[in-house]
Amino acid sequence: MLKPLKSRLLMTVGPELCKVLTEKMPPTQPRRLAAQRQGQSRLWLKYGLYQWPLGPKASCFSSPGSFFRSCAFLIPYAIMLALAGLPLFFLECSLGQFASLGPVSVWRILPLFQGVGITMVLISIFVTMYYNVIIAHSLYYMFASFQRELPWKTCSYWADKTCSRSPVVTHCNVSIKLGEIFQVNKSWVDANSFTCINGSEVYQPGQLPSEQYWNKVALQRSSGLDETGVIVWYLALCLFLAWLIVGAALFRGIKSSGKVVYFTAIFPYVALLILLIQGATLDGASKGISYYIGAQSNFTKLREAEVWKDAATQIFYSLSVAWGGLVALSSYNKFNNNCFSDAIVICLTNCLTSVFAGFAIFSILGHMAHISGKEVSQVVKSGFDLAFIAYPEALAQLPGGPFWSILFFFMLLTLGLDSQFASVETITTTIQDLFPKVMKKMRVPITLGCCFILFLLGLVCVTQAGIYWVPLIDHFCVGWGILIAAILELIGIIWIYGGNRFIEDIEMMTGAKRWIFWLWWRACCFFITPILLTAILIWSLVQFHRPNYAQIPYPDWGVALGWRMIIFCIIWIPIMAIIKIIQAEGTILQRIVSCCRPAPNLGPYLERHRGERYKNMVDPKKETDHEIPTVSGSRKPE
């Protein structure tokens, strides 16, 4: 029997119901006690975070981008991990574990900033909406791989004349009359049975079969965001299947999803190891690995703000920092769980896994470059193009291509499901905080209802213009949104609630004092991290550029919609602050001061954990009202 591994979390969060945003949060609601007894949360928190980032924000030198195009990106990546990712990861894990509350309710620690939790939740809703679309693409490619020969191995009926693995002749010179030479289109030459004059051909790069298959068959891609087209029915079915899998795994909550995570978190390691062994035996593998470890790195890219914003976003994406999911899932931990070792082990393992995945990917891309006679930089793609064009193209050249393709896309499926499990579980956690009694009785219909609503919202991403919607949401909501949430989270907890006060809470919780750890953590959270994140946010806003996909710029209304999405996510921060001030009593100054103090019901849930510091804490309602509801019923805490 596998022993639950330490807390590690997945990513993303859950939604907040608009009609209760203005209401006071109910008393302390750790309905997590039954799960704590079962140890399921520790399984979630550790296995879920040991994942290879899958989505568009597995970025690099472009956004959306590939995970690591070269080790030059490791410089900002490592810096952001040490100075931002790890400090914030520990802060959120320990905060959720201490209060046993979700990403919105936990802000009773500082009621004035409750809107930060809502912002995290809303950003995660947007990401959860399109993330399953990527899983749907993986499902489609996995099903398409069950053939004797991969359908994108050769240019088939769906291809046009530019489909070729070698440069294509577009124009050439012909002699029409004696002494008269004209440059004409190659298609005209073929139609009129002329012959090109040797050496006069004009070439342009051909489109790979995998690229045309992706655009013409899988996506049926339209000309831009303006041309919505129809819903691609087979992608819609794959999206429905993806949500069906998520709903089936989560309908009993942590109790059922924790068991599924055993497989979805372990299998990617097995698949990556198999792919690495296979890739290392291929000709040209060393060429790809050499490119990956930095032999051809472009270090001038480090002067671009977008690279540092992408590094921060990548860290936050893979570690689930500033999404609210860490707080939600760590709230299921036992009160005295060792969150120190959790934070260090999980962050390092997660990032080393990402680096390990890079070797598996680039060894095969190096083989692709070798057999095509190109440089690795010419075959490396980013974002969707890496997962659904470059890598499938490389797999098509391998003996037994269908097997390797099935393995690869099934790996992507399990990685994506890991993240979606945590996303939807965090949504239900947020609802549980708001309506504990309702959730206890109706967990199954509420969980399945959330999945169905998100499926309907995601249908726009499986239209013929769907591929343009994903980068649009990603560009505006993910990068800036989580940076703003992380900065305000630090300001609220460290500078207003009090960093030293928070440290005392954690020492009371864990019973351990680690002055070396706290010295580094204080330096980061008090000064370095907020200054660094603020500088990156301002720098990236100053260097803003219009987003595009496949060199197709977004229309003005699309860019305006992107700005409206991010404004919708962050507007709740001032709205909730105003609401809390209005609800308080006294003068304006007294109300603000009151909202900057922790709520009287903040603290450890069980009385035996409160000690002298929280002996006057307002008691919650009956514990049985806040247990994890399951299909088989609730289990009373011990």
N, C-alpha and C positions, 0 to 999 in steps of 0.2 A: 504494500500500500504506500503510495507516494506521500511523503510528509509535506504538509503545506509549506511553501516557500515564503519568504518574508514579503511584506507588503510591497506590491508593485501595481501600478495601476495602469489603466489603459488610457483612454483619452476621451475627450469631449464630455459634454454634460447634458443636462436636461432642460426642459422648458419651464416657464413660469406662467401660470394662468392669469390673464389680464385682470379678471374680475376680482382677484384677491390681492393685487399689488398694493392697494391702498389700505388693506386691512392689517391689523396687528397680527404678528405671527403667533401661532398657538404656543403653549408652554413647551418646555423641552420635550423632544420627541424621539429619543433614541429608541426606535423600534428595532434596533439592530441586535439586541441581546441574544436572541435565539441563534442568529448567525454567528455571533462571537463564540458561542459554545461549540458550534460545529466547525469552527475554523475556516469556513468557506471564504471569508473576506481575504484572509492571507493568501489563499490560493489565487483569488482574483488579482490582488494587488501585485503579486510577484510575477505570476505567469503572464498576465496581460501586458505588462510593460516590457517584457523581454521580447519585443517584436521589431521586425524590420519595417521602418516607415514605408507606407504604401502610397499615400495620396499625392496630389500635385505639389504639396508643400514639402515633399521629400526633396528639398531643393538644393541648388548649387549656384552656378554662376548665372542662372536665369530663373525667372519665376513665372510660371511653374517650371521646375527644373528637375534634373536627375539628382540622385542622392549625392554621390561624389563623382564629379567628372575628373578630379585629380586631387592629390593631397594638399595642394595649395589651399583648398577650402578647409582643410583640417586646422589651419591656423585660427581663423575666426571661430570655427566650430569649437575647438578646444577652449579658447578664451571665453566664449559664451557659456560653455558647460561649467567651467570653474567659477566664473564670476556672476552668472545669472541663473543657469539651469539648476545646479545643485542647491544653492541657497534657497531658491524659491520652491524647489521640490520638497525640501525638508520642511520649510515653513508650512506649506499646504497640507502635507501628510500629518504633521504633528498637530496642526490646528483642527483638522477633521477628527483625528483620533481623540483629542482632548475634549472636544465639545459633542462628539457623536451627532453631528448635524450636517445637512447638505449644503450646497454652495450658496443658497439664498439665506436659509435660516441661520447659518453660522455667523452672519453679520450682526447678530445681536451682540457680538463683541464690540461693534461700533455701528450703531443704528444709522448714523448719518451716511454711511457708505454702503448701505444695503443694495443700492443700485448697481454697485460693482458686481455683486453676485448675479443680479439679473442680466447684466451685460454679458458675463461669462456664459450664462445659460443660453441667451439668444444667439450668440456667435456659434455656440455648439449646435444649436438647432439647424442653422444654415449649413454647417459642415456635415452634420448627420444626414441632412436631406440629400446632398450630392455624393456623399462618400459611398453610399450603397450603389450609386450608379457606376462607380469604378468597379465595385464587386460584380455588378451585372455584366460589365464588359469582360471581366475575367471568366465569369460563367459562360458567356457566349463563346469565347475563344477556346475554353476547355472543351465544350461540346463540339465545336468545329474541328477539334484535333482528333476526334475519334473517327479517323479515316485512314486508309492505307497510305495516302500521301497528303501532307498538309495543303490546304486549298490555296495558300499564298506562296507555295513553293515556285510556281510558274505563273506567267501572265495568262489568265484564262479568259472566258467569255466576257467578263466584267471589265477587262483592261482596255485602255486606249493605246494609241501608237507611241505614247511616251513611256510606256511601261517597259523598262529594261534595266538590267543590272550594269550596263555599260553606257557610255555617252551615246546620245541619239543625234543623228544628222537632221538638222532642221532646214538648212538651205545649202545650196551648192551652185556652182557655175555650169551652164550647159551651152553647147553650140547649136543654136537653132538654124541659122543660116551660115553659109561659108563666111568666116571672118567675123561673125557677130556672136558675141558671148554675153549671156545674161545671167544674173543671179536670181534664182527662183526658189520657191518653196519645194521641199523634198516630196511632199505629197503630190504636187503638180507633176514633178518629174516621173514619179511612179505611175500616175494615172495616164500620162501621155507616152509612156514607154521610151523616155529619154535616158541617157546615162550621164552621171556626174563626171565632170572633168577631174582627173586625179589630182588630189591635193587642194581642191577648192571647197571641200566640205566644211560646213560650219556646225560645230557640235554644241550641245547643251546636255547637262547631266540628265540621265533618265530617272524616272521614278521607280523605286523598288516595287516588286510585286506586293510585298507586305504593306507598303505605304498606300498603294491603290486599293488593296483589299480593305484596309482600315477605313479609308475615306469613302470608297464607293460601295462597299458591301456591308461592313460592320456598322458604320455610322449613317450611310447614305447622306453624307454631309452636304448641307446647303451652302450657298455663296456667302452667307454672313448672318449676323444676329437678326437682321431685318427680315430674312426669309425663314420663317419658323418651319414651314412644311408640315408634314404629318408625323404622328407618333410612329416610330419604328417598332412594329408589333413584336418582333422577336426580342428586342432589347427590353421592351415593356414586360414581356413574360419573364425574362431573366431578372429584371428588377423585382417583380412580384415574388419570384422564387427566393431571391436574396432576403427579402423582408419576411417571407414565410419561415426561412431557416432561423432568422434572428428571433422572430416571435416564438417559434417552437422551443428554442433554447432558453428563452427568458420568461415564459409564462408563469413559471413557479418561482421566479426571482433568483436570488443568489444561490438558493438550494440546488436549482437545476443548472444554471449557467456556470457555476463553479466547477461542475463535473465536466462540462463540455470544454472548458478552457484547458483542461489537462491535455486534450488532443490538439486543439487549435494553437496552443502555444509551443508544444514540443515538436509537432510535425515540421514547421518551417526550418528548424535546425537540421533535421534529418534531410530535408529536401536541399537545403543550401550546401550541406556537406557532400551529398551525391553530385550536385551540379559542379561543385568545386573540384572534386576528384575527376569528373568527366572532362571539365574544362582544362585542367592542368595537363592532361594527356594529349591535348590537341596541338597541332602545329600552329605557331603564332601566339600561343597563350602568354608566353613571356613578354611579347610585344604589348599586349593589352595590360598586363600587370605593371610593366614599366611605365606606361602612360598613367596608370591609376596612382602609383606611388609618387608621382611628381616629376618624372624625367622631362615631361613636356608641359609643366605647369606654367600658367600665365599669371605671375605674381602681381602684375600691374592691376589685375582685377581687384586686388585688396584695397585699392583707392576708391572703389565705388561703394556708395552707401547701400545700394541694393544688396550687395554681397553680405554685408554685416546684418542688414535687416533679415535676409534669408537665413543666415546662420542662427540668429536669435529665434526666428520663427521655426526653423528646423528643430532646434533644441526644445522649444516649447511644445512643438507638435509631437515629437517622439516621446517626451517625458510627461505630456499632458499638463504642463504647467500653464496656469492662468486660464484654463478651460472650465474649471469647476469640478471636473471629474475626479481629480486627486482628493479633493476635500470630501466628495460624496462617498467614494469607495473606501477611503481610509477611515471614514466614520464607522465602518463595520469592524474595525480592529479592536482587540482587547485593549483596555485602558493602559496597561503597563507594557504594551508591546515595545520592543527596542526599535524606535524609529530612526535612531542614529545610524545603525548598521544598515537598516533598510535603505535609507537614502543613498548612502555611498555605494553599496553593492548594486542596487538597481540601476542607478545612473551610469556607473561604469560598465556594467554588463550590457545595458541597452545600447550604449554608444559603441562598445567593442563589437557587438553583434552587427551594427550597421557597417562598420569597417570590414568585418568578415564577409558580409554580403557583397561588398564591393569587389573583393577578390573573385568570388564566384561569378559575378556578372561580367567583369572585365576580362577574365580569362577566355570566355567564350566570344566576347566582342573582338578580342585580339585575334582569335582564329578566323572570325568573319573578315577582318581587315586583311589577314594573310591570304586567304583564298581569292579575295577580290582585288588584290594588288593595291590597296589603298592604305593611307595612314589611319591610325586608330581614331584620330580627331575627326576624320571624314565619315566614319561610320557611327560615332557616338551621337546619340540624340539626347533630348532632355524631356522631362515630364511624361506625358502620354506617349510621345514618340519613342521613348526608351522602352517602355513596357509593352507597347502594342505595335511597334514598327521595327526598331533596331533588334531587340532581343528575339522576337519571333522570326525575323529574317535570318538571324544567326542559327536558331534552332532548326530552321528548315534545311540548312546545309549539313546538319549532322546525320550520320547513320542512325536510323531509328528515330527520326525527327518527331513523329507523333507522340512517342513515349515521353520524350524530354519536354515537349510542349504541354502535355497533360500534367506532368509533374510540376512544371513551372507555374502554370496558371492555377493549379490546385493549391500551390503554396501561396500565391497571391490571394486566393479566396480565403484561406484560413487566416492569413494576416489581417485581411480586411474585416473578417468576422470578429476577430479579437477586439478590434477597435469599436465596432458597432455594438457588440455586447455591452461594453462599458458605457457607450453613449446612451443607449436606451435604458440601461439600468440606472444611470444617473438621472434621466428624465423621470423615471418612476420614483427614484429617491426624493426628488424635489416635490413631486406630487404627494408623496408620503408625508413629507414635512408639513404640507399645507392641509391635507385631509387624511389624517392617520386612520380614523374610523372607517371612512369610505374605502380607503385603499385596503384595509384589512379584509373587507367583505368582497371587494370587486377587483382584486389584483389582476386576475386573468383578463377580463374584458377591458380594463384600462390599459394594460400592457399591449394587448393585441390592437386596441384602438389607436394607441400611439403609433404603432408600426404601420397601420393602414393609412393614417393621416399623412405620415411622412412619405409613404409610397405615393400617395396622390400628389403631394407637393413635388416629388422628384420626377414626375412624368414629364415636366418641361425639359428635363435634362436628357430625355431619351427621344425627343423630337429630332428632326433633321438638323435643327440648329442647336441641339442640346449641348454639343461639345463646346460651343461658345459661352454657354451659361456657367459651366463649371469654373473656368479660369476667371470669369468676371466676379463671381462670388468669392473665390479664393483670393483674388488680388485685393479687393477692398475690405472684406470682413476679417480675414484671418490675420494678415500681417499687422496692420495698425490696431485692430481691435484688441488682440491679446497683449500688445505692447502697452496700450493705454490701461487695460485691466491690471496688468502686472505692476505698473508704476503706482497706480492708486492703491493697490493691495499693500505694497510696501509702505507707502505714506501712511495709510490708515493703521496698520498693525504695528509698525515699528515706531513711527513718529507721533501718532496720536494715542493709540492704546498704550504703547510703551514697549520698546524692544526688550528692555531688562525685565519688565513685568512678564512679558511673554516667555522669556527664558526661565523665570521662576516657575511659571506654570508647567513647562515641559520637564523641568527637573523634579517637580513634585509628582508629575505623571510617571516618569521613567525611574525615578529614584537614583539617578546617576548624574554626576557633575563632571563634565569634560571641558576643562578650561581651554585646551588647545583648539578644540572644535569651535567653542564659542568665540574665541579670539578671531578666527578666520570668518565665522558667520557674522559677527558684529561688523567687521570691516566691510564685508560685502553688502549686507542688508541695510546698514546705517548710511553708507556713503557710496561705495563703488557701484553696486547694482542699479540703484535708482538713477544715478548720474549717467551711467553707461546706457541704460535703456532710454532715458530722456534724449540723450544726444543722438542715438540711432533713430528715434521717432522723428525728431526735428529734421535730421539730415535727410531721411528718406522722403519726408513731405516736401522739403525744398527741391529735391531732385526727382519729383514725381514725373512720370511719363505715362502717356495714355496706354492702357493695356491693349494687347492684340493677341490673336491666335492664328498661327500659320501665316504670319505677316499680313493678316487681314485686320485692319484697325476696327475698333468698335465704334458704332455711330454715337452721336452726341447724346441721344436719349439713353443709350446703354451705359455710358460713363456717368450720366446724371443719376441713373438708377443705382449704380454702384455706390455713389456718394450717399444716396438716400438710405441704402441698406446699412452702411456703417453708422450713419447718424441715428437711425432707428435703434441700433444696438446700444449706443453709448448715451443716448438722450435720457435713459432711465436713471442715470447717475444723478444729474441735477434734479430730475423730477422727484425721485424718492427722497432726496435730501430735503427738498422743500416740503414734501408731505410730512416727513418726520418732524420737521421744525414746527409746522402748523399743529400737529397733534400734541406737541409738548406744551408745557405750561410755563408761565412767567414772562419776563421781558424777552426781547429778541436774543440778547446775549445769553440769558439764562437758558433759553430753549436750545441754542446752539451748543452750549456747554453740556446740557443734559443729553443731547443726542450724541455727544462725543464720549459718553460714559457707557460702559457695558450694561446691558439689560440685567435686571435682578435675577433672571432665570438662566444666566450663562454660567456654565461650570460643568464638572463631571456629573454624569447622570446618577450613578450609584452613590448613596450617602457615604459608604465606607471609603470612597476615593476622594472625598472633598477635603478632609483634614481641617485645619484651623483656617486656611485661606478662604474656604467657601462654605463654612459652617452655617452662614446666614443666607445661603442661596435659597431662592424660592423653589419649593418642591414641585416637580412635574406632576402630571396626572398619573393615574394608575399605570403601572408598567405594562399590564396586559393590553392596554390600548395602543401600545407602541411597539409591539413585537412584529417580526417579519411575518406577514400573512402568506400562507402557501395554500396550495390546493388541498392538502391534507389537514390544514388547520395550523394554528399557532402553537409554538412551544413556549411555555412559561420559562422565564429566566431562573437560573439556579441561585 
